[in-house]
């Protein structure tokens, strides 16, 4: 009965989370960011994009795996929230200062990035990490609906501010730095609100520094820190390599073009990330109670992989149309989007099977996979970027994500002794072949590509039911506690 209740709550809370994020975040990604890039130009946006990705590379220094460790720990031991929150908060601020010093030193002294932009973006990353840490407490307590609101609050604030800049309301104007300041406002206000909410869930709070506790937490969270660092590198290192390997403004311009395709992949990944947000505390608690997680894994796998495959395969056909629509006629770099969006399917595997490995404490195996991913990504970038520019980096990213995703699936099957579901494998391959055929035959049906796209979505949805990728009976059975 407990497992059935967990499944029902997972589906319902996930639905709320998805609806809120699908309403807010695509508007930021598809409307706001492209307008900003269109007004400030590819070169200026490319400079911002490179520094932004660099600021994310070292964010592990200010988190050090605390968020994942805290999520798993509090999910299994709710009573520890009041005891650990104030202590971990002190450690969080100390790590934030350490991150700021190291990032500014490397970014300004060695890489010669603009100091002002570097400083503000690092502050933004601290606020973002702080929000994620605070949200990990809400997730661990299974307060997913409250967490859903917090997950979009920063974007709502940013959209309001940047919209005023784009429309020149109150004399505001858009620039790379003003765009960064708008993000600061969104993250800062959300961090304050999140802190007040979590504080109300604790019985006692007194900010203090406990050496013994901090050393214990850092030791336990170290494997999480290594994993996040390695995964961040092979997810975010591409734009830095493009900018440094190509001469002059060509590197900055190609980074800006790469950002156009990566932006849409990042938006899709944020939806997939919502699954892991829900799954980590769910898996952690189920594993603690020795419950069978195989059915939940299968359900999550089919729920996420089905739309991921539809998005990935359809983008191969419609990438140029998407670019033309989003970037108001500018289609330069659409091939990058066609390649990058296929990473979405591979990353979806990581968000499910990687999360399961994290919940079970099998981080050593994940770290080996991530380290291998970095090696593959860097080697391929060195080979492909000089010849194919940003497109070469997109290809290396796709190869890396596919390899790491498949490896994590294989490790989970070995660790948890999952049975090979031949019926599901046949359904997946049939679904993929069907999607290719549907896209091929519907692409030129009418003069209006949007009409063709909608027809494709309808037939793809029907195919998902026919092949068994989406099984309404299974979902209804979970919802009805059966």
C-alpha positions as CSV (number, residue, x, y, z in Angstrom):
1,X,0.0,0.0,0.0
2,X,2.8,2.4,0.9
3,X,4.4,2.0,-2.6
4,X,1.1,2.6,-4.3
5,X,0.5,5.8,-2.3
6,X,4.0,7.0,-3.1
7,X,3.3,6.4,-6.8
8,X,0.0,8.3,-6.8
9,X,1.6,11.3,-4.9
10,X,4.6,11.2,-7.3
11,X,2.3,11.5,-10.4
12,X,0.0,14.2,-8.9
13,X,2.8,16.4,-7.6
14,X,4.8,15.9,-10.7
15,X,1.8,17.1,-12.8
16,X,1.6,20.3,-10.7
17,X,5.4,20.9,-11.1
18,X,5.3,20.3,-14.8
19,X,2.2,22.6,-15.4
20,X,3.8,25.5,-13.5
21,X,7.2,25.1,-15.2
22,X,5.7,24.6,-18.7
23,X,3.7,27.8,-18.2
24,X,6.6,30.0,-17.1
25,X,10.0,28.7,-18.2
26,X,9.3,28.2,-21.9
27,X,8.2,31.9,-22.0
28,X,11.6,32.9,-20.6
29,X,13.5,30.6,-23.0
30,X,11.6,31.0,-26.2
31,X,10.5,34.7,-25.9
32,X,12.6,36.7,-23.5
33,X,16.1,35.3,-24.0
34,X,16.0,35.3,-27.8
35,X,14.7,39.0,-27.7
36,X,17.6,39.9,-25.5
37,X,20.2,38.2,-27.8
38,X,18.5,39.8,-30.8
39,X,18.9,43.3,-29.3
40,X,22.4,43.0,-27.9
41,X,23.9,40.8,-30.7
42,X,25.5,37.4,-31.0
43,X,29.0,38.7,-30.0
44,X,27.9,40.5,-26.8
45,X,25.6,37.6,-25.9
46,X,28.4,35.2,-26.6
47,X,30.7,37.0,-24.2
48,X,27.9,36.8,-21.5
49,X,27.2,33.1,-22.3
50,X,30.9,32.1,-21.9
51,X,31.3,33.9,-18.6
52,X,27.9,32.5,-17.4
53,X,29.0,29.0,-18.1
54,X,32.3,29.5,-16.5
55,X,30.6,30.7,-13.3
56,X,28.6,27.5,-13.3
57,X,31.6,25.3,-13.8
58,X,33.0,25.9,-10.3
59,X,29.6,26.1,-8.5
60,X,30.5,22.8,-6.8
61,X,32.8,24.8,-4.6
62,X,29.9,26.6,-3.0
63,X,27.7,23.5,-2.8
64,X,30.2,20.6,-2.4
65,X,27.4,18.1,-2.8
66,X,25.4,19.5,0.2
67,X,22.2,19.8,-1.7
68,X,22.0,16.1,-2.8
69,X,23.3,14.9,0.5
70,X,20.8,17.0,2.4
71,X,17.9,15.9,0.2
72,X,18.7,12.2,0.7
73,X,19.5,12.6,4.4
74,X,16.4,14.6,5.4
75,X,14.1,12.5,3.2
76,X,15.1,9.5,5.3
77,X,15.3,11.4,8.6
78,X,12.8,14.2,8.8
79,X,13.6,15.0,12.5
80,X,17.1,16.1,11.5
81,X,15.9,19.3,9.7
82,X,15.9,21.5,12.8
83,X,19.2,20.0,14.1
84,X,21.1,20.3,10.8
85,X,19.7,23.3,9.0
86,X,21.4,26.1,11.0
87,X,24.7,24.2,11.0
88,X,24.7,23.5,7.3
89,X,23.7,27.1,6.6
90,X,26.9,28.4,8.2
91,X,28.9,25.9,6.1
92,X,27.0,27.0,3.0
93,X,28.0,30.7,3.4
94,X,31.6,29.7,4.1
95,X,31.7,27.7,0.9
96,X,30.1,30.6,-1.0
97,X,32.9,32.9,0.0
98,X,35.5,30.3,-1.0
99,X,33.8,29.9,-4.4
100,X,33.7,33.6,-5.0
101,X,37.4,34.1,-4.3
102,X,38.5,31.1,-6.5
103,X,36.2,31.9,-9.4
104,X,37.1,35.6,-9.5
105,X,40.8,34.7,-9.4
106,X,40.7,32.2,-12.2
107,X,38.2,34.1,-14.3
108,X,39.8,37.5,-14.1
109,X,43.5,36.7,-13.7
110,X,43.9,33.7,-16.0
111,X,41.0,33.8,-18.4
112,X,40.8,37.7,-18.5
113,X,37.0,37.9,-18.3
114,X,35.3,41.2,-17.5
115,X,35.6,41.5,-13.7
116,X,32.3,43.3,-13.1
117,X,30.3,40.7,-15.1
118,X,32.2,37.9,-13.5
119,X,31.5,39.2,-10.0
120,X,27.7,39.6,-10.5
121,X,27.3,36.3,-12.3
122,X,29.2,34.5,-9.4
123,X,26.8,36.2,-6.9
124,X,23.9,35.0,-9.0
125,X,25.2,31.4,-9.0
126,X,25.5,31.6,-5.2
127,X,21.9,32.7,-4.9
128,X,20.8,30.0,-7.3
129,X,22.8,27.4,-5.3
130,X,21.3,28.7,-2.1
131,X,17.8,28.4,-3.5
132,X,18.4,24.8,-4.6
133,X,19.7,24.0,-1.1
134,X,16.6,25.5,0.5
135,X,14.4,23.6,-2.0
136,X,16.2,20.4,-1.1
137,X,14.7,20.7,2.4
138,X,11.2,21.1,1.0
139,X,11.7,18.2,-1.4
140,X,13.0,16.0,1.4
141,X,9.9,16.8,3.4
142,X,7.8,15.9,0.3
143,X,6.4,19.4,0.2
144,X,6.5,19.2,-3.6
145,X,3.6,21.6,-4.3
146,X,5.2,24.4,-2.3
147,X,8.5,23.6,-4.0
148,X,6.7,23.8,-7.4
149,X,5.9,27.5,-6.7
150,X,9.4,28.3,-5.6
151,X,10.8,26.5,-8.7
152,X,9.3,29.2,-11.0
153,X,9.3,32.3,-8.8
154,X,12.7,33.5,-9.8
155,X,11.7,33.3,-13.5
156,X,8.5,35.2,-12.9
157,X,10.4,38.1,-11.3
158,X,13.0,38.1,-14.1
159,X,10.4,38.0,-16.8
160,X,8.7,41.1,-15.3
161,X,12.0,43.1,-15.1
162,X,13.5,42.1,-18.4
163,X,10.1,42.8,-20.2
164,X,10.2,46.3,-18.8
165,X,13.8,46.7,-20.2
166,X,12.8,45.3,-23.7
167,X,9.8,47.6,-23.8
168,X,11.7,50.6,-22.4
169,X,9.2,51.0,-19.5
170,X,10.3,53.6,-16.9
171,X,13.3,54.4,-19.1
172,X,14.8,51.0,-18.7
173,X,16.9,49.6,-21.5
174,X,18.5,46.2,-22.2
175,X,22.2,45.4,-22.2
176,X,24.3,42.4,-21.2
177,X,24.9,43.8,-17.7
178,X,21.3,44.9,-17.2
179,X,20.2,41.4,-18.2
180,X,22.6,40.0,-15.5
181,X,21.2,42.5,-12.9
182,X,17.6,41.3,-13.6
183,X,18.7,37.8,-12.9
184,X,20.3,39.0,-9.6
185,X,17.0,40.5,-8.5
186,X,15.0,37.3,-9.4
187,X,17.4,35.0,-7.6
188,X,17.9,37.3,-4.5
189,X,14.1,37.7,-3.9
190,X,13.4,34.0,-4.4
191,X,16.3,33.1,-2.0
192,X,14.8,35.4,0.7
193,X,11.3,34.0,0.3
194,X,12.6,30.4,0.3
195,X,14.6,30.9,3.4
196,X,11.6,32.3,5.3
197,X,9.5,29.2,4.2
198,X,12.2,26.7,5.3
199,X,12.7,28.6,8.6
200,X,9.1,28.2,9.4
201,X,9.5,24.4,9.1
202,X,12.2,24.2,11.7
203,X,11.6,24.1,15.4
204,X,14.8,25.9,16.4
205,X,17.3,28.0,14.5
206,X,20.6,29.4,15.5
207,X,23.3,30.1,12.9
208,X,26.6,28.6,14.2
209,X,29.8,27.0,13.1
210,X,30.5,23.4,14.2
211,X,33.9,22.1,13.0
212,X,33.2,18.5,13.8
213,X,29.8,18.5,12.1
214,X,31.0,20.4,9.0
215,X,33.9,18.0,8.5
216,X,31.5,15.1,8.8
217,X,29.1,16.6,6.3
218,X,31.9,17.5,3.8
219,X,33.3,14.0,4.1
220,X,29.9,12.4,3.4
221,X,29.0,14.8,0.7
222,X,32.4,14.6,-1.1
223,X,31.3,11.9,-3.6
224,X,28.3,14.0,-4.5
225,X,30.6,17.0,-5.0
226,X,32.9,15.1,-7.3
227,X,29.9,13.8,-9.4
228,X,28.4,17.2,-9.8
229,X,31.7,18.8,-10.7
230,X,32.4,16.1,-13.4
231,X,28.9,16.3,-14.9
232,X,29.0,20.1,-14.9
233,X,32.2,20.1,-16.8
234,X,31.1,17.9,-19.7
235,X,27.7,19.7,-19.8
236,X,29.0,23.3,-19.7
237,X,32.6,23.2,-20.9
238,X,31.7,23.3,-24.6
239,X,31.1,27.1,-24.9
240,X,34.4,27.8,-23.2
241,X,36.3,25.6,-25.6
242,X,34.6,27.2,-28.6
243,X,35.5,30.7,-27.4
244,X,39.2,29.8,-26.6
245,X,39.9,27.6,-29.6
246,X,38.6,29.9,-32.3
247,X,40.4,33.2,-32.9
248,X,39.1,36.7,-32.0
249,X,35.5,37.6,-32.4
250,X,34.9,34.3,-34.3
251,X,35.0,32.4,-30.9
252,X,32.6,34.8,-29.2
253,X,30.2,34.8,-32.2
254,X,30.2,31.0,-32.5
255,X,29.6,30.8,-28.7
256,X,26.6,33.1,-29.2
257,X,25.3,30.9,-32.0
258,X,25.9,27.8,-29.9
259,X,23.9,29.5,-27.2
260,X,20.8,29.7,-29.5
261,X,20.6,25.9,-29.8
262,X,21.8,25.2,-26.2
263,X,19.1,27.5,-24.8
264,X,16.3,25.2,-26.0
265,X,18.1,22.1,-24.9
266,X,18.6,23.7,-21.5
267,X,14.9,24.5,-21.3
268,X,14.0,20.9,-22.1
269,X,16.5,19.6,-19.6
270,X,14.9,21.7,-16.9
271,X,11.7,19.8,-17.4
272,X,13.6,16.5,-17.2
273,X,15.4,17.8,-14.1
274,X,12.0,18.1,-12.4
275,X,11.7,14.3,-12.5
276,X,15.0,13.9,-10.6
277,X,13.8,16.5,-8.1
278,X,10.8,14.3,-7.3
279,X,12.6,11.0,-7.7
280,X,15.6,11.5,-5.4
281,X,13.7,11.7,-2.1
282,X,11.2,9.1,-3.4
283,X,13.9,6.6,-4.3
284,X,15.8,7.4,-1.1
285,X,12.8,6.7,1.1
286,X,11.7,3.6,-0.8
287,X,15.2,2.1,-0.7
288,X,15.4,2.8,3.1
289,X,12.2,0.8,3.6
290,X,13.5,-1.9,1.2
291,X,10.6,-1.4,-1.3
292,X,10.9,-2.5,-4.9
293,X,11.7,0.5,-7.1
294,X,11.6,-1.3,-10.4
295,X,8.0,-0.3,-11.2
296,X,8.6,3.3,-10.3
297,X,11.7,3.3,-12.5
298,X,9.8,1.9,-15.4
299,X,6.9,4.4,-15.0
300,X,9.4,7.3,-14.8
301,X,11.3,6.0,-17.8
302,X,8.3,5.7,-20.1
303,X,6.8,9.0,-18.9
304,X,10.0,10.9,-19.6
305,X,11.5,9.0,-22.6
306,X,8.3,9.3,-24.6
307,X,8.2,13.1,-24.9
308,X,12.0,13.2,-25.0
309,X,12.0,11.0,-28.2
310,X,9.2,13.0,-29.8
311,X,11.1,16.3,-29.2
312,X,14.5,14.9,-30.2
313,X,13.4,13.3,-33.5
314,X,11.0,16.1,-34.6
315,X,13.7,18.7,-34.1
316,X,15.8,17.0,-36.7
317,X,13.1,17.9,-39.2
318,X,11.8,21.2,-37.8
319,X,15.0,22.8,-36.4
320,X,15.2,25.4,-39.2
321,X,11.5,26.4,-38.7
322,X,12.0,26.7,-34.9
323,X,14.9,29.0,-35.4
324,X,13.1,31.1,-38.0
325,X,10.1,31.5,-35.6
326,X,12.0,32.1,-32.4
327,X,14.8,34.3,-33.8
328,X,12.6,36.3,-36.2
329,X,14.0,35.0,-39.4
330,X,17.5,34.3,-38.3
331,X,18.2,30.6,-39.0
332,X,22.0,30.6,-38.6
333,X,23.0,27.7,-36.4
334,X,19.8,25.6,-36.8
335,X,21.8,22.5,-37.4
336,X,23.3,22.9,-33.9
337,X,19.8,22.8,-32.5
338,X,19.0,19.6,-34.5
339,X,22.0,17.9,-33.0
340,X,21.8,19.3,-29.5
341,X,18.1,18.4,-28.9
342,X,18.9,14.8,-29.4
343,X,21.0,15.1,-26.2
344,X,17.6,15.5,-24.5
345,X,16.9,11.8,-24.8
346,X,20.3,10.8,-23.5
347,X,20.1,13.3,-20.6
348,X,16.7,12.0,-19.7
349,X,18.3,8.6,-19.0
350,X,20.7,10.2,-16.6
351,X,18.0,12.0,-14.7
352,X,16.2,8.7,-14.0
353,X,19.0,6.1,-13.7
354,X,21.6,8.5,-12.4
355,X,19.2,9.7,-9.7
356,X,18.5,6.1,-8.7
357,X,22.3,5.4,-8.3
358,X,22.6,8.6,-6.3
359,X,19.8,7.6,-4.0
360,X,21.4,4.2,-3.5
361,X,24.8,5.7,-2.7
362,X,26.5,4.1,-5.8
363,X,28.4,7.3,-6.5
364,X,31.8,5.8,-7.2
365,X,30.4,4.1,-10.4
366,X,28.8,7.3,-11.5
367,X,32.0,9.3,-11.0
368,X,33.8,6.9,-13.2
369,X,31.2,7.3,-15.9
370,X,31.3,11.1,-15.6
371,X,35.1,11.2,-15.7
372,X,35.0,9.1,-18.9
373,X,32.4,11.6,-20.2
374,X,34.8,14.5,-19.7
375,X,37.6,12.7,-21.5
376,X,35.4,11.8,-24.5
377,X,34.0,15.4,-24.6
378,X,37.3,17.2,-24.5
379,X,39.0,14.9,-27.0
380,X,36.1,15.2,-29.5
381,X,36.0,19.0,-29.0
382,X,39.7,19.3,-29.8
383,X,39.1,17.3,-33.0
384,X,35.8,18.8,-34.2
385,X,35.7,22.5,-33.1
386,X,38.6,23.7,-35.4
387,X,36.8,22.0,-38.4
388,X,33.1,22.4,-37.7
389,X,33.1,25.3,-35.2
390,X,30.1,25.3,-32.8
391,X,28.5,22.4,-34.7
392,X,31.5,20.2,-33.9
393,X,31.0,20.9,-30.2
394,X,27.3,20.0,-30.5
395,X,28.3,16.6,-32.1
396,X,30.8,15.9,-29.3
397,X,28.1,16.8,-26.7
398,X,25.7,14.3,-28.3
399,X,28.2,11.5,-28.3
400,X,29.2,12.1,-24.7
401,X,25.6,12.3,-23.4
402,X,24.6,9.1,-25.2
403,X,27.6,7.1,-23.9
404,X,27.1,8.3,-20.3
405,X,23.4,7.8,-20.3
406,X,23.5,4.3,-21.7
407,X,26.3,3.3,-19.2
408,X,24.2,4.5,-16.3
409,X,21.3,2.4,-17.5
410,X,23.6,-0.7,-17.7
411,X,25.0,0.0,-14.2
412,X,21.5,0.2,-12.7
413,X,20.5,-3.1,-14.3
414,X,23.6,-4.7,-12.7
415,X,23.3,-3.1,-9.3
416,X,19.6,-3.7,-8.8
417,X,19.3,-6.9,-10.8
418,X,16.5,-5.5,-13.0
419,X,15.1,-8.0,-15.5
420,X,15.6,-7.2,-19.1
421,X,12.1,-6.1,-20.3
422,X,12.1,-7.4,-23.9
423,X,8.6,-6.1,-24.4
424,X,9.6,-2.6,-23.4
425,X,12.7,-2.7,-25.7
426,X,10.6,-3.7,-28.7
427,X,8.2,-0.9,-27.9
428,X,11.0,1.6,-27.7
429,X,12.6,0.6,-31.0
430,X,9.2,0.5,-32.7
431,X,8.3,3.9,-31.3
432,X,11.6,5.4,-32.6
433,X,11.1,3.9,-36.1
434,X,7.5,5.1,-36.1
435,X,8.5,8.6,-35.1
436,X,11.0,8.9,-37.9
437,X,8.3,7.7,-40.5
438,X,5.6,10.0,-39.1
439,X,7.9,13.1,-39.2
440,X,9.1,12.2,-42.7
441,X,5.6,11.8,-44.1
442,X,4.0,14.8,-42.3
443,X,6.8,17.3,-42.8
444,X,5.6,18.5,-46.2
445,X,1.8,17.8,-46.0
446,X,0.7,21.4,-46.2
447,X,2.3,24.8,-46.8
448,X,2.1,25.7,-43.1
449,X,4.8,23.9,-41.1
450,X,3.0,24.5,-37.8
451,X,0.0,22.6,-39.2
452,X,2.3,19.7,-40.2
453,X,4.0,19.9,-36.7
454,X,0.6,19.6,-34.9
455,X,-0.4,16.7,-37.1
456,X,2.9,15.0,-36.3
457,X,2.3,15.5,-32.6
458,X,-1.2,13.9,-32.8
459,X,0.1,10.9,-34.7
460,X,3.1,10.6,-32.3
461,X,0.8,10.6,-29.3
462,X,-1.4,7.9,-30.9
463,X,1.8,5.9,-31.6
464,X,2.8,6.2,-28.0
465,X,-0.4,4.4,-26.9
466,X,-0.3,1.9,-29.7
467,X,3.3,0.8,-28.9
468,X,2.6,0.7,-25.2
469,X,5.1,3.5,-24.4
470,X,2.3,5.2,-22.6
471,X,0.0,2.8,-20.8
472,X,-3.2,4.5,-19.4
473,X,-4.2,1.4,-17.4
474,X,-0.9,1.4,-15.5
475,X,-1.1,5.1,-14.7
476,X,-4.7,4.8,-13.6
477,X,-3.9,1.8,-11.5
478,X,-1.2,3.8,-9.7
479,X,-3.6,6.7,-9.1
480,X,-6.4,4.4,-7.8
481,X,-4.0,2.7,-5.3
482,X,-4.4,-0.7,-7.0
